[in-house]
Amino acid sequence: MTHRTSAETGITPTAPGFPDVSESAIERVQTTIIDWFAATARPLPWRAEGTSAWAVLVSEIMSQQTPVSRVAPRWSEWLERWPTPADLAAAPTAEVLQRWDRLGYPRRALRLQEAARVIADDHDNQVPDTAAALEALPGIGAYTAAAVASFAHGERTTVLDTNVRRVLIRVFAGRDRPTVSPSRRETVWAEQFVPATDHVAWNAGVMEFGALVCTARSPKCEECPLADICAWNLAGRPVSASKPKTQKWAGTDRQLRGAIMDVLKAAHAEAAEAGDRSTSVVEGVSVAESSSAADGSSVVEGAASAAAGRRSAATDAVAVDLFTAPTADLDDECLAALGPATSVKLTTMRDLSADADRISRLIADLVTDGLAHRSGDRLSLPR
């Protein structure tokens, strides 16, 4: 590879921190990224013409630390179920967590519902159109506010997610990866790269470029259109001395918390399904009410009584002892009352840990975080 000098590229690869960059180098990178994005952008559903600001906000919250392939189907379901902030604000919290499904970090669902309530009550059900106003919403940080203001409202903002920061740090600063979170100095430095026009395409494009080309583990430098100007590439792609921290999953409290939540979500879903079946029974036999009334038949009364019994038996609350008790001490009657899906999830959860104190602590944490509700010796999703 032929190494070019900083005078030729307009970038100083070895400069510490955040180096000065020439206007010509900035313009070259801007044009390249915007043109690349126009030709190769993925057809993500929230990028479609006419997507509401609310839909963009939902996509941004869901996409945090979650692959797009998992987000897209959940995003579509959520927008069909709750097309406006007011719709989500009025939804039962248990259903919100249930429909969050496997997106992970379920507190994001709670924060999104909190934001929806504020939008519905204080902003006439309209998502604020500036980054400053968006950041004032509960659970909305600087990145999300900048992204929604840019993608939904066209405000010129500096959008800095991990992908964007990696591209800028490699191309302009010659380092392989950014720090854990952006400093004020980095944010100010990055502002110069956002063009006065086409800034929405730049923000979306550089994010996409980091996700598909300038990736963290396997960057596609051989096919990168910026390889000849990238300070990191020209320096021989040096690797940082310190290794990035990786989040473990197996055996962690996060895994066990998720398994407990899976039990509660399964119980909630099966209770709701049983309630729907009971309602269908009553509605189905009501057609016969007029004909049966003449001969004193109690078909409707009997069906209604049976349906009420099923609704009463179908509860989404699970005995806490089923989570914590030793296998030999499990209550057979409580176990038998569980639906099949709930039973499977409970078995999976118990296979992860038999430490009753640890499980009790995590249950208490879930209640404190608003992710679960405890009433006596029963645990469920929030009421």
C-alpha positions in Angstrom: 0.0 0.0 0.0 1.3 3.5 -0.9 1.3 5.8 2.1 0.3 9.3 1.5 1.4 12.3 3.5 -0.9 14.4 5.7 -0.4 17.3 3.3 -1.9 15.2 0.5 -4.9 14.0 2.6 -5.6 17.0 4.6 -5.6 14.9 7.8 -2.9 14.4 10.4 -3.1 10.6 11.3 -0.8 10.9 14.3 -2.2 14.0 15.9 -3.5 13.3 19.5 -7.1 13.8 20.4 -9.2 15.4 17.7 -7.0 16.8 14.9 -7.7 19.7 12.6 -9.1 18.7 9.2 -8.9 20.6 6.0 -12.1 21.8 4.3 -11.1 19.8 1.2 -10.8 16.6 3.1 -14.2 17.2 4.8 -15.9 17.9 1.5 -14.4 14.7 0.0 -15.7 12.6 2.9 -19.1 14.2 2.9 -19.6 13.7 -0.8 -18.4 10.1 -0.7 -20.6 9.2 2.2 -23.7 10.9 0.8 -23.3 9.4 -2.7 -22.6 5.9 -1.2 -25.7 6.1 0.9 -27.9 7.2 -2.0 -26.7 4.1 -3.9 -26.7 1.4 -1.1 -29.0 2.4 1.7 -31.0 -0.4 3.1 -34.8 -0.1 2.7 -35.6 0.0 6.4 -39.3 0.6 7.0 -38.9 3.7 9.1 -37.0 5.3 6.2 -40.1 5.2 4.0 -41.6 8.5 2.7 -44.3 9.8 5.0 -43.1 8.0 8.2 -44.3 10.0 11.2 -42.0 11.5 13.8 -43.6 9.2 16.4 -42.6 6.2 14.2 -39.1 7.5 13.9 -38.8 7.9 17.7 -40.0 4.4 18.3 -37.5 3.0 15.8 -34.6 4.9 17.5 -35.5 3.6 20.9 -35.9 0.0 19.7 -32.7 0.1 17.7 -30.5 0.9 20.7 -28.1 -2.0 21.2 -30.5 -4.2 19.1 -29.9 -5.6 15.6 -32.2 -4.1 12.9 -33.4 -7.6 11.9 -35.0 -8.0 15.3 -36.3 -4.4 15.4 -38.2 -4.2 12.1 -41.0 -6.7 12.8 -41.6 -5.4 16.4 -41.6 -1.8 15.1 -44.3 -2.6 12.5 -46.4 -4.4 15.2 -46.1 -1.5 17.6 -47.1 1.1 15.1 -50.1 -0.9 14.1 -51.1 -1.3 17.7 -50.2 2.2 18.9 -50.0 4.6 15.9 -49.8 7.7 18.1 -48.1 8.6 21.4 -51.6 8.9 23.0 -52.3 5.3 22.1 -49.2 4.0 23.8 -49.7 6.3 26.8 -53.1 4.7 27.4 -51.9 1.1 27.0 -51.6 -1.3 30.0 -48.0 -1.4 31.0 -48.1 -5.2 31.0 -49.1 -5.3 27.4 -46.3 -2.8 26.5 -43.7 -5.1 28.1 -45.3 -8.2 26.5 -45.1 -6.7 23.0 -41.6 -5.5 23.6 -40.9 -9.2 23.1 -37.1 -10.1 22.7 -35.8 -6.6 22.0 -33.9 -6.6 25.3 -33.4 -3.9 27.9 -37.2 -3.7 28.7 -36.8 -0.6 30.7 -36.6 1.1 27.3 -40.2 0.2 26.8 -41.2 1.8 30.1 -39.2 5.0 29.2 -40.8 5.1 25.8 -44.3 4.9 27.4 -43.3 7.7 29.8 -42.2 9.8 26.9 -45.5 9.1 25.1 -47.5 10.3 28.1 -45.6 13.6 28.2 -46.0 14.0 24.4 -49.7 13.3 24.6 -50.4 15.5 27.6 -47.9 18.4 27.1 -47.3 18.5 23.3 -50.8 18.0 21.9 -49.8 14.4 20.9 -47.1 15.7 18.5 -43.4 14.7 18.8 -41.3 17.8 19.5 -39.4 19.1 16.5 -36.2 20.2 18.0 -33.4 18.3 19.6 -33.5 20.5 22.7 -37.3 19.8 23.2 -36.9 16.1 22.5 -34.1 15.8 25.1 -36.4 17.2 27.7 -38.6 14.2 27.4 -38.2 11.4 29.9 -35.7 8.7 28.8 -34.5 10.6 25.8 -30.8 11.3 25.6 -28.6 13.5 23.4 -28.2 10.9 20.6 -31.9 10.0 20.3 -32.9 13.6 20.4 -30.5 14.6 17.7 -31.4 11.6 15.5 -35.2 12.2 15.7 -34.8 15.9 15.2 -32.7 15.1 12.1 -34.6 12.2 10.5 -38.1 13.2 11.4 -37.9 17.0 11.3 -34.9 17.8 9.1 -33.1 19.8 11.8 -29.3 20.1 11.3 -27.9 18.2 14.2 -24.8 16.2 15.1 -25.9 12.6 15.4 -23.3 10.6 17.3 -24.0 6.9 17.8 -21.2 4.3 18.0 -21.1 3.7 14.3 -20.9 7.3 13.4 -18.1 7.9 16.0 -16.1 4.9 14.8 -16.1 6.3 11.2 -15.1 9.8 12.2 -12.4 8.6 14.6 -10.9 6.2 12.0 -11.1 8.5 9.0 -10.1 11.8 10.7 -8.2 10.9 13.9 -6.5 7.6 12.9 -7.6 5.5 15.8 -9.4 2.2 15.6 -12.3 2.9 17.9 -13.8 5.7 20.0 -14.1 6.0 23.7 -17.1 4.5 25.5 -19.1 7.7 25.3 -18.5 11.0 23.5 -17.0 13.9 25.4 -18.0 17.5 24.9 -14.8 18.1 23.0 -15.6 15.2 20.6 -19.1 16.5 20.0 -17.9 20.0 19.2 -15.2 18.5 16.9 -17.8 16.3 15.1 -20.0 19.3 14.4 -17.7 20.5 11.6 -18.4 17.4 9.5 -22.2 17.9 9.3 -22.8 19.7 6.0 -25.0 22.8 5.8 -27.2 21.0 3.2 -27.9 17.3 2.8 -27.2 16.9 6.6 -30.0 14.4 6.9 -28.4 12.2 4.3 -25.1 12.7 5.9 -26.3 11.7 9.4 -28.1 8.6 8.0 -25.3 7.8 5.6 -22.4 7.9 8.0 -24.4 5.8 10.5 -25.1 3.2 7.7 -21.5 3.3 6.6 -20.3 2.4 10.1 -22.9 -0.4 10.3 -22.0 -2.0 6.9 -18.5 -1.0 5.9 -16.5 0.5 8.7 -17.6 -2.1 11.2 -16.0 -2.7 14.6 -14.6 -6.2 14.1 -14.3 -6.8 10.4 -14.0 -3.5 8.5 -14.2 -3.9 4.8 -11.2 -1.6 4.1 -10.4 -3.3 0.7 -13.7 -2.1 -0.7 -14.0 1.2 1.3 -14.3 4.3 -0.9 -12.5 6.3 1.7 -9.5 4.0 2.0 -7.1 6.4 0.2 -7.9 9.2 2.7 -8.7 7.3 5.9 -6.0 8.2 8.5 -6.4 4.9 10.3 -5.9 2.9 7.1 -3.0 5.0 6.0 -1.3 4.4 9.4 -1.5 0.7 8.9 -4.7 0.2 10.9 -3.1 0.3 14.4 -4.9 -1.5 17.1 -5.5 0.2 20.5 -3.4 -1.2 23.3 -6.5 -1.5 25.6 -9.2 -4.0 24.6 -12.8 -2.9 24.5 -14.9 -4.2 27.3 -17.4 -6.9 26.2 -20.7 -7.6 28.0 -21.0 -11.2 29.0 -24.5 -12.8 28.9 -24.3 -16.4 30.0 -24.6 -16.7 33.8 -25.1 -13.0 34.4 -27.9 -11.3 36.4 -29.1 -9.8 33.1 -29.7 -13.3 31.7 -31.5 -14.4 34.8 -33.6 -11.2 35.0 -34.6 -11.8 31.4 -35.6 -15.4 32.2 -37.8 -14.2 35.1 -39.4 -11.7 32.8 -40.0 -14.4 30.2 -42.0 -16.4 32.7 -44.2 -13.3 33.5 -44.7 -12.5 29.9 -45.7 -16.1 29.1 -48.2 -16.1 32.0 -49.6 -12.8 30.9 -50.1 -14.0 27.3 -51.7 -17.3 28.3 -54.1 -15.5 30.7 -55.1 -13.1 28.0 -55.7 -15.9 25.5 -57.8 -17.8 28.0 -59.8 -14.6 28.7 -60.4 -14.1 24.9 -61.6 -17.7 24.5 -64.0 -17.2 27.4 -65.4 -14.1 25.8 -65.8 -15.9 22.5 -67.8 -18.7 24.2 -70.3 -16.2 25.7 -70.6 -14.2 22.4 -71.0 -17.5 20.4 -73.9 -18.8 22.5 -75.7 -15.5 22.9 -77.1 -16.0 19.4 -79.1 -18.9 20.7 -80.5 -16.8 23.6 -83.8 -15.9 22.1 -84.7 -19.4 20.9 -83.6 -21.0 24.2 -85.5 -18.5 26.3 -88.8 -19.9 25.2 -88.2 -23.4 26.5 -86.4 -22.2 29.7 -83.0 -23.4 28.5 -80.0 -22.0 30.5 -77.4 -22.5 27.8 -76.3 -18.9 27.9 -76.2 -18.8 31.7 -74.3 -22.0 31.9 -71.7 -20.9 29.3 -71.3 -17.5 31.0 -70.8 -19.2 34.3 -68.2 -21.5 32.8 -66.4 -18.7 31.0 -66.3 -16.7 34.2 -64.7 -19.6 36.0 -62.1 -19.9 33.3 -61.3 -16.2 33.5 -61.0 -16.5 37.2 -58.6 -19.5 37.0 -56.6 -17.9 34.2 -54.3 -15.5 36.1 -51.1 -13.9 35.0 -49.7 -13.9 38.5 -47.1 -16.6 39.3 -46.4 -17.8 42.8 -43.0 -16.4 43.9 -42.1 -19.8 45.5 -42.1 -21.3 42.0 -39.1 -19.1 41.2 -37.2 -19.6 44.5 -38.2 -22.9 46.2 -36.0 -26.0 45.9 -37.3 -28.5 43.3 -38.3 -31.0 46.1 -40.5 -28.3 47.8 -42.4 -27.1 44.7 -46.1 -26.9 45.1 -47.6 -29.4 42.7 -51.0 -27.5 42.6 -49.3 -24.2 41.7 -47.2 -26.0 39.0 -50.3 -27.6 37.6 -52.1 -24.2 37.3 -49.4 -22.9 35.0 -50.0 -22.8 31.2 -47.7 -24.9 29.0 -45.7 -22.0 27.7 -45.3 -20.5 31.2 -44.2 -23.9 32.5 -41.5 -24.2 29.9 -40.2 -20.7 30.6 -40.1 -21.4 34.3 -38.1 -24.6 33.7 -35.6 -22.6 31.6 -35.3 -20.0 34.3 -34.8 -22.5 37.1 -32.1 -24.3 35.1 -30.1 -21.0 35.1 -29.9 -20.7 38.9 -31.0 -22.5 42.1 -29.8 -19.6 44.3 -33.0 -18.5 46.1 -31.4 -15.4 47.6 -30.1 -14.2 44.2 -33.5 -14.8 42.5 -35.3 -13.0 45.3 -32.9 -10.0 44.9 -33.5 -9.9 41.2 -37.3 -10.1 41.7 -37.1 -7.2 44.1 -35.0 -5.3 41.5 -37.6 -5.9 38.8 -40.4 -4.6 41.1 -38.3 -1.5 42.0 -37.6 -0.9 38.3 -41.3 -1.0 37.5 -40.9 -4.1 35.3 -42.9 -6.4 37.7 -45.7 -6.2 40.2 -45.8 -8.2 43.5 -48.9 -8.7 45.5 -48.4 -10.9 48.5 -46.8 -14.1 47.3 -47.7 -13.6 43.6 -45.6 -11.9 40.9 -46.9 -10.6 37.5 -46.2 -7.9 34.9 -47.1 -4.4 36.1 -50.8 -3.7 36.6 
